[in-house]
Amino acid sequence: MKAKWIHKIETSSHCNLKCPYCPHSKGLVYGNGHMSKETFDRVVYWTKILNPIGQPNDEEFVWLHGIGEPLLNPDLFYFIRHLSKYVKVGLSTNGVLLTPKIIEGLNYTGLSHLTISQHDQQATAKALKILKEVDMTQRFTLDIQSTFNDDWAGQISKINVPNKNKTFFQCAHIEKGGVHVLWNGNIVNCCVDAQSYPILGSVYDEEIRDIDIKIIPLCKTCRSGKSVIQKELRAYSNSLTQEEKTELLWERVERDTNYRHMPDYFTYGMEQ
């Protein structure tokens, strides 16, 4: 799948919480940082080129979060104002840093959607109270994410996942051509990968539309992987058995990613 649209922009990989059901608590291989204005301007440059043509109708927003807390970036309001001129912008926050001033600021930046992830019930209740008390017409839609049922494709031990009932959906990358931009401008294959490998390119490249988004070992344990893998398997000869197809597919994936930082990548963080 060729790169078609900008899906997520990691405005910050720092976080003010250490939730056991998030890979951030284990540390990010690619490091922590805030996206700069210069890098974000390059993201906007590519968004203006790609998204009007390639953004699917069922993907309404471009998200300003990755594996981190976006409100930690001091330039977030600038980012939203800049990007919202061209696409609908959404972001997810843990809500801890929300104040009347920040909520009012978000309301006038052009933000279209705000998700509060309820990692801290008191913080969420405080944020909802502020939203009711701030005297203004709310310009963005709001939802509360209170159920966490994702083991981040096996990067988190299942015993740390609060809700065991998984939901399944199409992968925005492999199946829809969306790319994920890290805080440093690197473009990667997957928005849930705490290692963020392989690096497919950079927003500073002269051309990113030739980027190939392919399956990686993480797909094998991802809740969206079942659909992705089956499509890949259909590319093999019908004369092969299902077991042979699976073996060939993952031999190829392992060969292409044989210099992953962690040799136990397939079982990293999973119950043995």
URKANOR-V306669 format. One record per pair of residues at least 24 apart in sequence whose ideal C-beta (glycine too) atoms are under 6 Angstrom apart, sorted by the first residue. I is the first residue (numbers start at 1). GAP is how many residues later the second one is. D is the distance in whole Angstrom. If there is no record, write none. Layout:
# URKANOR-V306669
I;GAP;D  I;GAP;D
This chain:
# URKANOR-V306669
1;173;6  1;176;5  1;212;5  3;176;5  3;205;6  3;206;6  3;208;4  4;50;3  4;173;3  5;45;5  5;46;5  5;49;4  5;50;4  5;173;5  6;41;5  6;45;6  6;56;6  7;165;5  7;171;3  8;55;5  8;172;5  8;183;5  9;34;6  9;55;5  9;172;5  10;56;3  10;172;5  10;173;5  11;24;5  11;53;5  11;59;5  11;62;5  11;68;6  12;56;5  12;58;6  12;60;5  12;61;4  13;55;4  13;170;5  14;54;5  14;58;5  15;53;5  15;54;5  16;53;6  16;80;6  17;77;6  17;102;6  19;100;5  20;140;4  21;127;5  21;135;6  21;139;5  21;140;5  23;129;5  23;132;5  23;171;4  24;43;5  28;166;5  29;166;4  29;232;6  30;166;5  33;150;5  34;39;5  35;148;4  37;38;6  39;146;4  40;39;5  42;161;4  42;162;6  43;138;5  43;160;5  44;38;6  44;39;6  46;157;6  48;38;5  51;36;5  54;123;6  56;120;5  60;28;6  61;27;5  61;29;4  61;52;5  62;25;5  62;27;6  63;27;5  64;27;4  65;26;5  65;27;5  69;25;6  71;26;4  77;28;5  77;32;5  80;29;4  80;30;6  80;31;5  81;28;5  81;29;6  84;26;3  88;24;4  92;25;6  94;25;5  95;28;5  95;29;5  95;32;4  96;27;5  98;29;4  100;30;5  100;34;5  103;27;6  103;31;6  104;30;6  107;29;6  107;32;5  111;29;5  112;28;6  113;27;6  113;28;5  114;26;5  114;28;5  115;28;5  115;30;6  116;28;5  117;28;5  118;26;6  118;28;4  152;40;5  153;39;6  153;65;5  153;68;5  153;69;4  154;67;3  154;116;5  155;39;6  155;114;5  156;113;5  157;112;6  157;114;6  158;113;5  166;57;5  168;55;5  171;53;4  171;57;6  173;40;5  174;39;6  174;54;5  189;24;6  189;27;5  193;25;5  217;36;6  217;40;6  217;48;6  217;49;6
